[in-house]
Every structure is written in structure tokens, then in C-alpha cells.
């Protein structure tokens, strides 16, 4: 956090964000969902997936890449599976509906697997995995998008940053949550560095010539997490999500003479009924004991605390609930530009 940051409460920032979306012709309930997911990301320190995205979302609604009032349809329900077409809905709206659908399937069949095609940017997908965990299910979420990450061995975009999230319920302990990109960092981290005017480390991105760059503004292609592991995992998510949706995103974009597919994405939301395998209360207790055991491990040199999956975000959320959400000057200025156009007041700072 910089001394130049603007500090805003979560409540004020959510109200402002919702008002921005409503003024952009987004339905009331969709604006509520969209704003809630963005502020959740900010609260947990995932500023790369928070309100810094709002100006870009507004631009995409204006050019038609996001439909402010989509016609979301359930195309198929059959046993444990469901397929939705989101009609280019705001990604958070479509993905939260997909997880609701997956949970509904899991209540009937013990497993729910919902594919949703033609979404837009899904945001912080851990939010949807937690929907399942809070309902007593295990949640798995993936999203797939067009190539923006180098495939291992290439200096050109041949894969995407396709993220993966898994959440399971605890008892006294909050749910455990893994939320990761298949890139070294998400594109949002690059956007955040641009807003903060900070250099980026080696290995985050390549410039237009395919060379490593430390200038966030020069990044044209992201780098895979763990080399071949990251690009391979990304490709399998494309196979499990986009190809299941009959909506491929990678191959049409990398073939010679390809036409860009624009902003579309696909998503997967899965819910698993833990009680079909074991007693749910006992499972929750075991999660609590697992988290305690991890924290009791001997610390490596220079490590102050060992975190179970999701605990780092929980800690940031507790701090920001008390002290507010910091917005760097670049983010604040871009939000103010859009707010001024819409006649909306910026949120009051703390």
C-alpha cells in the first residue's frame, strides 16, 4: 500500500460500483452480484480482479463485448450435468448462476457439473467455489479464454491464463480455498502494476518481440506458471471447458489466418456432495485439524506464518474490513473518469 492510495470502505466501494453498473443499464440484481464479487476480490487482496477492472468492463459494454442485459438460457439438464448459454453476460453473473445450477444438480445426483458458454471475464473464481463450500459441498471452478499466454517453448500466445479454484468446507475454520492462474500471474496483476506505475519481476511477461520485460506497459504475452506444467494445465482446461461447451477458443485463434474470437470465455462450475462419501460433520472436523496441523509445521527461515489454502486472503480480508480498501492513484483516476461521465460521485475516503 502506498501513501498516495485512496482508502475506501468495502460498503462505500460496493455501493459506488453497483451504481456505476446500474447507470450502465445493468439490471439491479446483476449489478448487485457483479459489484459484490469485485469488492470480495479487493477485500481479499486480489486487487487485480477488483474494481480496477470496472473501466474496462464499461468499455466492453459500450462496444458490445459484454451484454448489460443478457438472455441467459439453460440449454440442457440431464442427471448431474447442465449447460447454460450466458449470451455474453457479465462473467460474475453467469458463473454465480452456473454454480447455483451445479449445486442444484448435486442435491439430486450427488455431483453437479455445469458448463456455461459465452461468458465474459469471470473475475476472481474462488468466489464461486466458495458458494459450494458454504452450502456444504466441495466446489471446483475453471474458466477458459482466448490465448494470451505463451505455450511452453514458444514466444507467442498459444494458451490462456485459464484459472482453477477448489474450495472445501471447514467446521470452526473457514473453508479452505485454492484460487490460482495457470500463468505466473494473471493479466490483472499486469493491469495493477500499470496503475501503480511499478516494475514487474522477470518471468511475468514478454514484450512484442517475445523478450522478457520488466515494463508492465510493454507486456504483450504472459508466461506460464512452472513452464510446461502451467501451459499443459491451461490446455487441459480448454479441453474440459471450451470443448465440452462446443465453443473452442485456442485452436481457432492460433491457426494461420485466424480471426480473433473477441472477449468471449467459457466456464465450468462443479459441486460435489461430500456427505455421499463420508459424514459431513466429521469431514469438517478433519479440515479444521488439517489447517491446524499445517500451521504447526516448523517455519522456514524468514517465514512469519504458515498459511493453509485461503488463509492469506482471510487475513487480508480481516485487515481491510477494519482499515478499508486501498486504491492506487491510477485506479482511482480511471474510476473517476467513468464516474464523471455518468454523473456519479466517487466514494468517500477514510
C-alpha positions as CSV (number, residue, x, y, z in Angstrom):
1,X,0.0,0.0,0.0
2,X,1.3,3.4,-1.0
3,X,0.8,6.7,0.9
4,X,-0.8,8.0,-2.3
5,X,-3.5,5.4,-2.2
6,X,-7.2,6.3,-1.6
7,X,-8.7,4.3,1.2
8,X,-12.3,3.4,0.9
9,X,-14.6,1.2,3.0
10,X,-16.0,-2.0,1.4
11,X,-19.5,-0.8,1.9
12,X,-18.9,2.5,0.1
13,X,-16.9,0.9,-2.7
14,X,-19.6,-1.7,-3.3
15,X,-22.4,1.0,-3.4
16,X,-20.4,3.1,-5.8
17,X,-19.6,0.1,-8.1
18,X,-23.2,-1.1,-8.1
19,X,-24.3,2.5,-9.0
20,X,-21.8,2.5,-11.9
21,X,-23.2,-0.7,-13.3
22,X,-26.9,0.4,-12.8
23,X,-26.1,3.6,-14.7
24,X,-24.6,1.4,-17.5
25,X,-28.0,-0.3,-17.9
26,X,-27.2,-3.5,-15.9
27,X,-30.2,-5.0,-14.1
28,X,-30.4,-4.4,-10.3
29,X,-29.8,-8.0,-9.3
30,X,-27.0,-8.4,-11.7
31,X,-25.4,-5.2,-10.6
32,X,-25.5,-6.4,-7.0
33,X,-23.9,-9.7,-7.9
34,X,-21.2,-8.1,-10.1
35,X,-20.3,-5.5,-7.5
36,X,-20.2,-8.0,-4.7
37,X,-17.7,-10.2,-6.4
38,X,-15.4,-7.4,-7.4
39,X,-15.3,-6.0,-3.8
40,X,-14.8,-9.5,-2.5
41,X,-11.7,-9.7,-4.6
42,X,-10.5,-6.3,-3.3
43,X,-11.2,-7.3,0.3
44,X,-9.0,-10.4,0.0
45,X,-6.1,-8.6,-1.6
46,X,-6.8,-9.7,-5.2
47,X,-6.9,-6.2,-6.4
48,X,-6.0,-7.5,-9.9
49,X,-9.6,-8.8,-10.1
50,X,-11.3,-6.0,-8.2
51,X,-12.7,-2.6,-9.2
52,X,-9.6,-1.7,-11.3
53,X,-11.5,-3.7,-14.0
54,X,-14.6,-1.5,-13.9
55,X,-13.5,1.0,-16.7
56,X,-12.6,-1.9,-19.0
57,X,-16.0,-3.6,-18.3
58,X,-17.8,-0.3,-19.1
59,X,-15.9,-0.1,-22.4
60,X,-16.8,-3.6,-23.3
61,X,-20.5,-3.0,-22.6
62,X,-20.3,0.0,-24.9
63,X,-18.7,-1.9,-27.7
64,X,-20.9,-5.0,-27.3
65,X,-18.4,-7.4,-25.9
66,X,-20.4,-7.6,-22.7
67,X,-24.2,-7.6,-22.8
68,X,-25.6,-5.5,-20.0
69,X,-28.9,-7.2,-20.2
70,X,-28.2,-10.8,-21.4
71,X,-30.7,-13.5,-22.2
72,X,-29.2,-16.4,-20.2
73,X,-30.7,-19.7,-21.0
74,X,-30.5,-23.3,-19.6
75,X,-29.8,-25.3,-22.7
76,X,-29.8,-28.7,-21.1
77,X,-30.3,-30.5,-17.8
78,X,-29.6,-34.2,-17.7
79,X,-28.9,-36.0,-14.5
80,X,-25.8,-34.5,-13.0
81,X,-25.0,-32.1,-15.8
82,X,-26.3,-28.8,-17.1
83,X,-25.3,-26.5,-19.9
84,X,-26.0,-22.7,-19.9
85,X,-25.5,-20.2,-22.6
86,X,-24.9,-16.8,-21.0
87,X,-25.3,-14.6,-24.1
88,X,-22.1,-12.7,-23.2
89,X,-23.4,-11.9,-19.7
90,X,-21.1,-10.2,-17.2
91,X,-18.9,-13.2,-16.2
92,X,-19.6,-13.0,-12.4
93,X,-23.3,-13.1,-13.1
94,X,-23.1,-16.1,-15.4
95,X,-20.6,-18.0,-13.1
96,X,-22.6,-17.5,-9.9
97,X,-25.7,-18.8,-11.8
98,X,-23.7,-21.8,-13.0
99,X,-22.6,-22.7,-9.5
100,X,-26.2,-22.4,-8.3
101,X,-27.1,-24.8,-11.1
102,X,-24.3,-27.2,-10.2
103,X,-25.4,-27.2,-6.5
104,X,-28.9,-27.9,-7.6
105,X,-27.7,-30.9,-9.7
106,X,-25.6,-32.1,-6.8
107,X,-28.5,-32.1,-4.4
108,X,-30.3,-34.5,-6.8
109,X,-27.3,-36.6,-8.1
110,X,-24.5,-36.0,-5.5
111,X,-22.4,-34.4,-8.3
112,X,-23.3,-31.3,-10.3
113,X,-21.3,-30.3,-13.4
114,X,-22.4,-27.1,-15.2
115,X,-20.8,-25.9,-18.3
116,X,-21.5,-22.3,-19.3
117,X,-20.6,-20.9,-22.7
118,X,-20.2,-17.4,-24.0
119,X,-19.4,-15.7,-20.7
120,X,-17.1,-12.7,-20.3
121,X,-14.4,-12.1,-17.8
122,X,-15.2,-14.4,-14.8
123,X,-13.3,-12.4,-12.2
124,X,-12.0,-14.0,-9.0
125,X,-13.3,-17.5,-9.5
126,X,-12.7,-18.6,-5.9
127,X,-15.9,-16.7,-5.1
128,X,-17.9,-19.4,-6.9
129,X,-16.0,-22.3,-5.4
130,X,-16.9,-20.9,-2.0
131,X,-20.6,-20.8,-3.0
132,X,-20.4,-24.6,-3.0
133,X,-18.3,-24.9,0.2
134,X,-20.7,-22.6,2.1
135,X,-23.5,-24.9,1.1
136,X,-21.6,-28.0,2.4
137,X,-20.3,-29.1,-0.9
138,X,-16.8,-29.3,-2.5
139,X,-16.6,-26.7,-5.3
140,X,-14.4,-26.8,-8.4
141,X,-14.4,-23.9,-10.9
142,X,-12.4,-23.3,-14.1
143,X,-12.7,-20.7,-16.8
144,X,-11.2,-20.7,-20.3
145,X,-10.4,-17.8,-22.6
146,X,-8.6,-16.9,-25.8
147,X,-4.8,-17.2,-26.0
148,X,-2.9,-14.5,-24.1
149,X,-0.1,-16.7,-22.5
150,X,2.9,-18.3,-24.2
151,X,2.7,-22.0,-24.7
152,X,5.9,-23.6,-23.3
153,X,8.6,-23.5,-25.8
154,X,7.0,-20.7,-27.8
155,X,7.4,-16.9,-27.6
156,X,3.9,-16.4,-28.9
157,X,0.5,-16.7,-27.2
158,X,-0.7,-20.2,-27.7
159,X,-2.5,-20.8,-24.4
160,X,-4.6,-18.8,-21.9
161,X,-4.2,-17.9,-18.2
162,X,-7.1,-20.3,-17.5
163,X,-7.6,-20.3,-13.7
164,X,-8.6,-23.1,-11.4
165,X,-10.3,-22.8,-8.0
166,X,-11.2,-25.5,-5.4
167,X,-12.9,-24.9,-2.1
168,X,-14.0,-27.3,0.7
169,X,-16.0,-26.5,3.9
170,X,-14.4,-26.4,7.3
171,X,-16.1,-26.5,10.7
172,X,-14.8,-23.8,13.0
173,X,-12.2,-23.0,10.4
174,X,-13.2,-21.1,7.3
175,X,-13.4,-23.1,4.1
176,X,-10.1,-24.0,2.5
177,X,-9.7,-22.3,-0.9
178,X,-7.2,-22.6,-3.7
179,X,-7.6,-20.0,-6.4
180,X,-4.8,-19.9,-9.0
181,X,-4.0,-18.9,-12.5
182,X,-2.1,-21.2,-14.9
183,X,0.1,-18.2,-15.7
184,X,2.9,-16.9,-13.4
185,X,0.5,-14.0,-12.8
186,X,-2.9,-13.1,-14.2
187,X,-3.3,-10.2,-16.6
188,X,-4.9,-8.3,-13.7
189,X,-1.5,-8.2,-12.0
190,X,-0.1,-6.5,-15.1
191,X,-3.0,-4.0,-15.0
192,X,-2.4,-3.4,-11.3
193,X,1.3,-2.7,-11.9
194,X,0.3,-0.3,-14.7
195,X,-2.0,1.6,-12.3
196,X,0.7,1.7,-9.6
197,X,3.5,2.5,-12.1
198,X,5.5,-0.3,-10.7
199,X,8.1,-2.5,-12.5
200,X,7.3,-6.2,-12.8
201,X,9.6,-9.1,-12.0
202,X,11.3,-11.3,-14.6
203,X,9.2,-14.2,-15.8
204,X,5.9,-12.4,-15.7
205,X,5.5,-11.3,-19.3
206,X,7.0,-10.9,-22.8
207,X,7.1,-7.8,-25.0
208,X,6.0,-7.6,-28.6
209,X,9.3,-9.2,-29.7
210,X,9.0,-12.2,-27.4
211,X,11.6,-10.9,-24.9
212,X,11.2,-10.8,-21.1
213,X,10.2,-7.3,-19.9
214,X,10.0,-5.5,-16.6
215,X,7.7,-2.8,-18.0
216,X,4.1,-3.6,-17.3
217,X,3.0,-1.4,-20.2
218,X,5.1,-3.4,-22.6
219,X,3.7,-6.8,-21.8
220,X,2.0,-8.5,-24.8
221,X,2.1,-12.1,-23.7
222,X,2.0,-13.7,-20.2
223,X,4.3,-16.5,-19.1
224,X,3.0,-19.9,-17.9
225,X,3.3,-21.0,-14.3
226,X,6.0,-23.6,-13.9
227,X,6.8,-23.7,-17.6
228,X,5.3,-26.8,-19.3
229,X,3.1,-27.5,-16.2
230,X,1.3,-24.2,-16.4
231,X,0.7,-24.3,-20.2
232,X,-0.2,-28.0,-20.1
233,X,-2.8,-27.4,-17.3
234,X,-4.2,-24.5,-19.3
235,X,-4.6,-26.6,-22.4
236,X,-6.4,-29.4,-20.5
237,X,-8.8,-26.7,-19.0
238,X,-9.5,-25.7,-22.6
239,X,-10.3,-29.3,-23.4
240,X,-12.5,-29.8,-20.3
241,X,-14.4,-26.5,-20.5
242,X,-14.4,-24.9,-24.0
243,X,-14.5,-28.2,-25.9
244,X,-17.3,-29.5,-23.6
245,X,-19.1,-26.3,-24.5
246,X,-18.6,-26.8,-28.2
247,X,-17.0,-23.4,-28.2
248,X,-13.3,-23.8,-28.8
249,X,-11.1,-20.7,-28.1
250,X,-7.5,-21.7,-28.5
251,X,-7.2,-23.5,-31.9
252,X,-9.4,-21.1,-33.8
253,X,-7.1,-18.3,-32.6
254,X,-3.7,-19.9,-33.4
255,X,-4.4,-21.4,-36.8
256,X,-2.9,-19.5,-39.8
257,X,-5.1,-16.6,-40.8
258,X,-7.2,-16.9,-37.7
259,X,-9.9,-14.4,-36.9
260,X,-9.9,-13.2,-33.2
261,X,-12.8,-14.5,-31.1
262,X,-13.1,-11.3,-29.1
263,X,-13.9,-11.3,-25.5
264,X,-15.8,-14.5,-25.1
265,X,-15.0,-17.1,-22.5
266,X,-16.4,-20.4,-21.2
267,X,-16.8,-21.7,-17.6
268,X,-17.2,-24.8,-15.5
269,X,-18.8,-24.9,-12.1
270,X,-18.8,-28.2,-10.3
271,X,-20.3,-29.2,-6.9
272,X,-19.6,-32.5,-5.1
273,X,-21.8,-33.8,-2.3
274,X,-19.3,-34.7,0.4
275,X,-22.0,-36.4,2.5
276,X,-22.3,-39.0,-0.2
277,X,-18.7,-40.2,0.6
278,X,-18.4,-39.5,4.3
279,X,-20.1,-37.9,7.3
280,X,-20.1,-34.2,6.6
281,X,-19.5,-33.1,10.2
282,X,-16.6,-35.5,10.5
283,X,-15.2,-34.1,7.3
284,X,-15.4,-30.5,8.6
285,X,-13.6,-31.5,11.7
286,X,-10.8,-33.1,9.7
287,X,-10.5,-29.9,7.7
288,X,-10.1,-28.0,10.9
289,X,-7.4,-30.4,12.1
290,X,-5.6,-30.3,8.8
291,X,-5.4,-26.5,8.9
292,X,-4.1,-26.6,12.5
293,X,-1.5,-29.2,11.5
294,X,-0.2,-27.1,8.6
295,X,0.2,-24.0,10.8
296,X,2.1,-26.1,13.4
297,X,4.8,-27.2,11.0
298,X,8.3,-25.7,11.7
299,X,8.7,-22.5,9.8
300,X,11.4,-22.0,7.2
301,X,13.9,-19.2,7.7
302,X,12.3,-15.8,7.1
303,X,8.7,-17.1,7.3
304,X,6.5,-15.4,9.9
305,X,3.4,-17.6,9.4
306,X,2.3,-20.7,7.5
307,X,-1.0,-20.4,5.8
308,X,-3.4,-23.1,4.9
309,X,-5.1,-22.6,1.4
310,X,-7.2,-19.4,1.6
311,X,-5.9,-18.2,5.0
312,X,-3.7,-15.4,3.5
313,X,-6.8,-14.0,1.8
314,X,-8.8,-14.4,5.0
315,X,-6.1,-12.4,6.9
316,X,-6.2,-9.6,4.3
317,X,-10.0,-9.5,4.4
318,X,-9.9,-9.1,8.2
319,X,-7.4,-6.2,7.9
320,X,-9.3,-4.4,5.1
321,X,-12.6,-4.9,6.9
322,X,-11.1,-2.8,9.7
323,X,-8.9,-0.4,7.8
324,X,-10.5,-0.1,4.3
325,X,-9.5,-1.0,0.8
326,X,-6.5,0.9,-0.7
327,X,-7.0,2.1,-4.3
328,X,-3.8,3.3,-6.1
329,X,-3.9,6.7,-7.9
330,X,-4.1,5.1,-11.4
331,X,-7.2,3.0,-10.4
332,X,-8.8,6.0,-8.7
333,X,-8.3,8.3,-11.6
334,X,-9.7,5.8,-14.1
335,X,-12.7,5.2,-12.0
336,X,-13.3,8.9,-11.5
337,X,-13.2,9.5,-15.3
338,X,-16.0,7.0,-15.7
339,X,-18.0,8.2,-12.7
340,X,-17.8,11.8,-14.0
341,X,-19.2,10.7,-17.4
342,X,-22.1,9.0,-15.6
343,X,-22.7,11.8,-13.1
344,X,-21.8,9.6,-10.1
345,X,-19.9,10.8,-7.1
346,X,-16.8,9.0,-6.1
347,X,-16.9,7.1,-2.8
348,X,-15.9,9.0,0.3
349,X,-12.4,8.1,1.5
350,X,-11.5,7.1,5.1
